[in-house]
Amino acid sequence: MSTTTPAGPLVRAMFRRHWRPITVGYLLRILHQVCEALVPVAFGLVIGRAVATGEVAEILLGVAGILGLFAVLAVAGGYGYFFTGRTAVTEAHRLRVAAVRRVLSDPSAVRDRQAGELLSITSSDTRASTDVVSVLGALVAAIVGLGVAGGVLLRIDVTLGLGLLGAVVVLVALTQLLGPYLERRLSARQQAVGLAAAVAADLFAGLRSLRGFGGVAEGVRRYRGASRTSLSAAVAATSSTAVVTGVSAIATGTLVVLTAVVAARYAVAGVISVADLVTVIGMASFLMDPLSHITISVRDLAVTRASGRRVAELLGPDGREEGRAERRSGRASRRAGRGAGPTGGTVAAAAVPPGAAVLEVAGAWEDGVDPVALRLVAGEMLGVVTVEVATADRFAAVVSGEAAPVHGRATLDGADLATLPDDARLTGLLGEPHAVQLLGGTLAAALATGGPGRGGVDVDAALAAAAVRLEDLAGHDADAGPDGIALLDRGANLSGGQRQRVALARALHADRQVLVLRDPTSAVDPVTEDEIADGVSTLRSAGQTIVVTTSPLWLSRCDRVLFVDADGASTVGTHAALVDVPAYREAVLR
């Protein structure tokens, strides 16, 4: 897997989107740092006045001035951190949404990534990559603070000021040299953590199967290996961080001590006043703050760059793929709203009006398959039977809008499904995949994730049609209702058949005009399957339903059946008529 995608475009886009709050936040943080740099000056002036005049009024006025300085310092710092922190959190949310959209809308782009790695990128990496806003703010403010401190020291004594500034330049240069070394270690740690999370996710997802065939020991062995690799990478990264932090602390402490010693000698020699001595000693203590911010920022920038690269790899080659997709989708929707016609062979259409969608498939959806001309009308149920499993998968992807036909096109109310924006396509069409994924902590939440289409089928009606009996779900009390039935992650406390039925009920509850089902009851016994097929055909009497299956219980209730044999030849007819075809009979009869 490539790890060379730069994070620069991702960061630049982030700053373009939020330049106003970032600018305000940076200015406030700079003001905060400048006020901190002026605190030693203020103390020096007050003490100098007190020594020179001994006037109580002068001292009280100086104390009031210091209190005012601290008030400005506190307000500027608080609001500066607020603006930069809010921007980072907002952008992290946007990146998470974009990353999840990328995963859901383009599965081929993440096919080589494991679920645990994707989880790590969409959660921790998206947040860490946006920390660059706060980190750069701290770095800029620290540099300005050092500049103010250097200016004050130059005013007090040029030699002292130049010596300090020169030492600071050397210290910063040395810490910058350590940055790439630390970044490589941190990147390796994050990759190892993502791999361990992926192995753990796979282990828990397949735990029931592993127990069935005795593979738990092997699964644990593999996870232990990935975990140890992650541990070694984490130890190496932590050691590197400790080295950078230790070197920076030693260098900073040495610089502060030397500054204080030299300033004291200047005061004894009469080169500087008592007030200047207080200021220099205060500046020596203050310098630890901006210097530590600079060194810490170098380390944190390495973390944000490593995370930013991983997010950029997921989003696209230059880290801005999701932005271009959103703009294309927005432009298509606006053209549709103006009634624009085809452009460059692409039909731009408005959102499909509920209740009026017409699905058509014209041409061959993959190489080696005869062209077809299908048009589904309201109330029709179409069965699809193929000898080759891959052919069935491809057809389901084409009519769901997830893939384009090799030749010809699939349309929904005249709009090409392959180019129709997701929001427009999902208004009238829903493709329920064979692999069940249940989201939500309760049954009610899992059913609601489909979202209403034409107004939504009643939950009870959807559950009844899918033969979901509340009293059978993991031994729960039916009187509790869907809200009272808790589900574990991905419905792990349900059997395979129960998960299939809940997923089917979710699709029915969503109530799209066109519903595409892929082997919806493969984990259900024949008696229950017959009940479900009858319930779905009755409930969907006004919609258009495509069932890709080899189950005769479903096919006998379809108005038409499309059969594709091993040679790619296509035949359309009723289930009763096609049973006389030997290849069809062999494919569907059990």
N, C-alpha and C positions, 0 to 999 in steps of 0.2 A: 504494500500500500504506500502510495506516495506521501512523503512528509515535507515536500518542498514548496507547497503553496504558500505564498507570502501573506502575512496578516496586514500589510500596509494598506491595501485598498479598503479592507474592512474598517480599519481605524479611521481612515480619511473620510469615509462615508458617515461614520458615527459623528465625527466632529462637524461635518457639514449640516447634518440634521439638527444638531443641538448647539449650534455656535453661540446663540444668545445666552442661554443659562450657563454654558461653560465659560463664556467671557465674563459674565457677572461673578460667577463663583471664583474664577481665577483672580479677578481684581480684588475681591474681598479677602481672599486668602493671602494675596500679596500685601494688602493693607494690614492684615493680622501679623504677618511676619515683620513688616516694617515697624509696627508699633512695638513688637517684642524687641527688635533691635534698638529702639529708642528708649527702652526701659533703663538700661545702664546709664544712658546719657542723662535721663531725668534724675536718677538717683545721684549721679555725680554733681549735677547742677544744684540739687537741693542741699547735699552735704557741703558743697563748696560755699554756698550762700550761708549756711548755718555756721561754718567755721569762720567765714569772713565777717559776718555781721552779728550773729547771735540773736537776730530779731525773731521773736516768736511768730509774728505776722508773716514774715518771709517763709518760715518753716511751714506754717499752716497752708499758705498759698501753694507752696511746692507740693505738699502732700495732696492737696485737692487736685493739682495738676496731674500727679501720678495716678490718682484714683480715676480721673477722667480718661487718662491714657489707657488704663486697664479696662475701662468700660467700652471704649472704642475697640480695643483689642478683642474683648470677649464677643461683642456683637458681630464684628467682622468675621472672626473665626467661625462662630456658630453658623451664620448664614452662608459663609463660603463653603463649609462642609455640607450644608444642606443642599445647595444648588448642585454641587458636583456629585454628591451621593445620590440625590434624586435622579440626576441624569444617568448615572451608571445603572441604577436599578431599572429605570424605564427602558434603557437600551438593552439591558440583559433580558427583560421580558420580551422585547421585540425580536431579539435574536433567538430566544427559545421558540417563539411562535414560528419564525422563519425556518428554523432547523426542523421542527416537527412537521411543518408544511412540506419541506423538502423530502423528508422521510416518507410521508404519506402520499405525496403527489408523484414522486419519481422513485419507485422501489428499486429500479435497475441501478440507480446511482449509489445505493447503499447496500447492494446485494452482498458485497464482500465484507461488510461490517457486521459484527455480532450485536445482539440486542443490548448486552451490558455496555459495550463500547459506545453505542448510540446514546444510551442513557447517561453515561458519563459526559459526553460532549454536550448534550442538550440541557444538562443541569449545571454541573460544576464548571465546565469550560466556558459556557456562555456567560456565566457570572464573572469568572476570573478575567475573561478577555475585555470586559467593560471597565474593569478596575483601572485601566489605563487612564481614564478621565481623572480619577482622584490622584493617581500616582504622578501624572504629569503636573497636576495642580500643585502638589506638594513640592515637586522638583523645581518648578518655576518660582514658587514663593520662596523656597530655600535659597535659590541663587540670588534673587533680589535682596533677601535679608542679608546674605553674605556681602552683597555689593554695598548696602547701607552701612554695615559694620566696617567694611574696608574703608569707606569714605570717611567715617568718623575717626578711625585709627589714623588715616592719612592726615586728617586735620590736626590730630594731636601730635603726630610725629611721622614724617614721610618714611624714614628708615623702618620704623616699627610697622607701619602700614604695608609697605611694599614687601617686607619679609613675610608677614602673615599671609598676604594675598598670594605670594609665590608658593608658599607651603600649601595653601589650599588648592591651587592649580595642580600641583604635583599629586596631592592626595586624591583629588577627583580623577585625574588621569589614571592612577593606579587602580582605583576601584572600577573604572570603565574597562580596563584590561581584564578584570576578573568576570565581567558580565557574560561574555560568550561561553566561558567555561561553565559558569553556573547555569546558564540557560540550557546547555546540552544535558546536564544532569537532571534538571527539572523536567525537561521534555521527555527524557527516558522514563522518569518516574511516572509521569502522567500516562504515557503509553502503557506501561506495565500495570498501573492501577486499572485502566480501562479494560485490558485483557483479563485481569483477574475478575473484574465485575462481570464481564461477558461469560466467562466460564462458570461463575457462580449462578448467574441467571439461567444458563442452559441446564445446570445441574438441578436447580430447584424446579424448573419447568418440566424436566423429564424424570423427576424423582419417582413418581409412581411407576413408570415404565422400567426404570432401573431396578427398583425393588422386585418387579415381576420377573425379570430374567437374570437377577443376581449381579447386576453391574454396578452396585453402589460402591464397592471397594475400588473399582477402576475409576469411577467418577470422582471419588474422594482423592485418589492418587493424582489425577490430573489437576484438580483444583489446588491441591497442596503444592504441586510444582509451580503453577501460575502464581499462587500466593507468595511462595518463597522468592520467585523472581521479582514480584512487586515489592516485597520487603527489602530485598537487596538494593533495588533501585531507589527506594525511599531512604534507606540508610545512607547510600552514596550521595543522594541529593541533600539530605540533612547535614551530612558531614561537610559538603561543599558550602552550604549556607553558613554553617558554623565557622568555617575557615574565613569566608568573606566578612562575616560580622566581626569575628575576632580581630582580623587584620585591621578592619576599619576602626574598631574601638581603640585598639592600641595606638594607631596612628593619630586618631583624634585626641585621645588623652595626652599623648606626648606633645602634640601641638599646643593644647591649652596650657599645660604646665610650663612649657618654654615661654609662651607669650606672657604669662603672669610673672615669671622670673625676670625676664628682660624689662618689663614695665616697672617692676619694683626697683630695679637698679637705676632706671631712668629717673624715677621719683627721688631716690636717695641722692642722685647726682644733681638734682634741681632742674633737670631738662623738662620735666612735666610737673604740673601742679597736683595737689591732693585730689581735687575734683577729677582731673584726668586719670590719676591712678585708680580711683574708684571706678571710673568709666571703663578703663582698660581691663581691670579684673572682672568687672561685670560682663564685658564683651567676651572675655576668654571663656566664661561659663556659658554665655549665650551661644557661642560658636558651636558648642556641642549639639545644639538642636538642629540648625540648618545642615551641619555636616552629617549628622546621623540621618536626616531626611534624605540627603543626597545619596548616601551609601545604601540606605534601605530602598530608595526609589530605583536604584540600579538593579537590586535584587528583584524587586517586585515587577519591574518592567520585563525582566527575563521570564517571569511567570506569565504575565499577560501576553507576551509574544508567543510563548509556547502554546497557551490555550487558544489564542487568536488564530494560529495556524491550523489547529485542529478544527475549529469552527469554520474557517475559510475553506478548508478541504471539503467539508460536508456541504456547505452552501453552494460552492461552485469553484471553477478554476481561479477566479480572481476575488472570491469572497463577496461578490455582489450579485450573484445569480438570482437570489430571492428578490432583490429590488427590481431587476429587469423583468422578472416574471410578474410581479405585482403591477408594474407599469403597463406591460402588455395586456394583462387582464383588464386593467382600468380603461385602456384605450379601446379594447374590443367592446367593453360594455357601453362606453360612450358612443362609439359608432353605431352600436345596436340601438341605442336610445334615439339617435337621430334618423334611424331608418336606413342606414347605409347598406349598400348592396355588397356583393362579393368583391373582394380585393385580393388579387394574386391567387385566385383559386380557393380562398378561404371564405366561408360563409360566416358573416358576423350576425348573430341573432340576439334578440332580447331574451330575457328569462322566459322559460317555457310556461305559458299560461296553464295553471292547474286545471286538470280535467280535459285538456284538449291536445295532449301530446300524442304524436303519431311516430312510431319507431319504424324505420325502414333500413334494410340491409341489402345492398346491391353490389355484386361482384364477388370475388374470391377473398376470404379473410386471411388465407395463408396460401403459400405455394403448394401445389399438388392437390388442391381442393377445387372441385368444379364451382364456377360462379353460381350464385343464387340470387333470387329476387324475392325478398320477403317484405311484407307490409303487415304490421300488426294493427288491428283495429280495437276499439274499446270493447272490453269484456272477453277478449280472446286469451287463451292460454296455449302457448307454443312449447312443445317438448323438443329437445335436441339430444340426439343420440349419436355418438361417434365411436368407432372402433378404437381409434388412437386417443389416449388420454390427453396428450398434448394438443390435439386438435380441438377437443372440448374446452380445455383451458384457454386456448387462443380465442375461440368464439365468445366465451363468457367475458374475456377482457375487452373484445371489440365492442360488444353490445353494451358493456358497462361504461364505455368511454375511456378505458384505461390504455387502450392500444388502438392503432389505426390499421385498417385492413391492408393487406399487401396490394391488392387491386380493388378498385371501387371505393365505396365509402359507406359508413353507417351514419344515419341522420336521425335527429329527434326534432320533429316539426320543421324539417328542411335544413336544420343547422347541423353541420358536421360535428359529430360527437368528439372526434379527435382534437378539434381546435376550439370547441365551445368552452368558455370559462367555467370553472368548477361551480361557482355560485349559480349560474344559469342552468348547467346540466343537472345539478343535484336537486333543483326545484322540482323537476318532473321525473327523475330516474334515480333508482337506487340499485346498486349491485351488491348483493350480500355474498361475501366470499365463503368458500368452504371452510377455511381455517377460522375458527371462532375466536373472537377477542371480545370479552365482556369488560366494560369499563364502569366503575362506580362501586361504592361500598355496599349498596343495597340493590335488591331486585328492581325497585322503582327507578333508581338512578341508572341502572343498566338499560332498562327499557326506554328511558328518556333520551339516550344518546343518539338515537336515530333522528330525532327532531320531527316535528309535524310537517306533512306535505300539503295535502288538499284540505286540511282541517284536523287530520289525525283520527285514526280508528280508536275507538274506546279500548282502554287497556284490558278490561275484562274480556272483550270480544277477541282481541289479539291473542291473549293467553289461552282462551278456549279453542280458537282455531289451531293453535300450535300444540294443543294437548298438554299445556303446562298446568300441572295441578300443584297448588301452593303447599298442600299438606305433604306432598312427596319430596319437596325440595329440602334435602339434608335434614329431614325430620322436624321441620319447623311447623309451628302452629299456623294453620291456614287463616285463622281469625285475625292474625296480626296484619295481614295484607302485604302487598309488595314492599311498602316502606319498612315493615318490621322484619324482613328476611335479609339477613346480612350475607354478603358475598365476600369471599377472600379474593386475593389478587387474581385477576383473570378467571374468576369463578372456580377456583381450585377446590372448593368444597362441594362442587356439583359433579355428577358423572358426565361422561362424554355425551350421552344422549340428552341429558338435561340441559347441558350447555348449548347443544344444537337447537333444542326447542326454544330456549330463552332467546337465542339470537334470531330465530325465525319470528318469534313474537315481536321482537324489537323492530324487525323489518316491516312486519304487518302494521304495527302501531305507527310507524313513520308515514305509511299511506302515500307512497309515490304513485303516480299514474302508471309508470313502467317499473316493474320489479323483476330483477334477474336473480335467480337462485341457482346455486351450484351444489348438486348433491345435498339437499338440505336435511335429509333424514338418514344418512348412511350409518349412523350409530344408534338407530332406533329399531325396535322389533317390528315385524310386519304388521301386527294388529294395530299398534299405535301409529305406524306409518300410514296405514290405510285411513285411519281417523284423521290424521293431519292433512293428507292429500284432499280428503273430502272437505274438511273445514276451510282450507286455503282456497280451493276452487269456488266455494260458496262466498267467502268473504271478499274475494277478488273478482267478483262477477262483473264489476263495472270498470276494472282496470285491465292493463295488459301485463301478462305474466309470462316470463320465459323460464323454463325449468330445464337446466342441463343435467341430465340424469340417465341412468339405465334402468330405473325402477319401473316395472310395469304398473304398479299401483298409482304412480304419478302419471305415467304416459297414457293410461286408459282414461284419464280425466282431461287430457289435453284435446283441444279442438283440432290441432294439426301437430304432426311430428316431422322434424327434419332429421333425416338419417344420412350419415356420411360413412361409407364403408372404408375398408383398409386401402383401397385404391384412390380414394378421394371423390368417388362418384356420389352425387347428392340426390336424394329422393325425398319428396314431400307427400305425406298422406296421413291417414288416421292410424292410430295404433292397431286397430283391428285389421286394417288392410295390410299394414306393413308386417304383421306377424307371419304372413305367407312368404316373406322374403327370408331365405335361410340365414343370411348374414345378420339381419336384424334380429331374427328369432334367437340366434346364438348369443347376441349381445345383451338381450334384455330378459330372456326367460331364465328363471333360476331353478 
